[in-house]
Amino acid sequence: MTVERGGPVVVEGPVEVVAEDGTVAVSHRFAVAICTCRRSATYPWCDTSHRAHDRPRRKGGTP
């Protein structure tokens, strides 16, 4: 498992994700990115929606 700060959790597959309501999402891929920001249109899978969100700037205007 790999955790990206501000991004998804990448897990080697196959993967089964069980949501709070009991819904099960299954992926048979060799690795999947699981959304942690809840912005993904394909939740629980990451669709990189977190990239479009503005990140805070450091003092002096550099990212």
Protein Blocks (a to p, Z undefined) as FASTA:
>chain_A
ZZdehiacddddddddddfkopacddfbfbdcddfklpafkbcbdehlmmmpccdddehh
iZZ
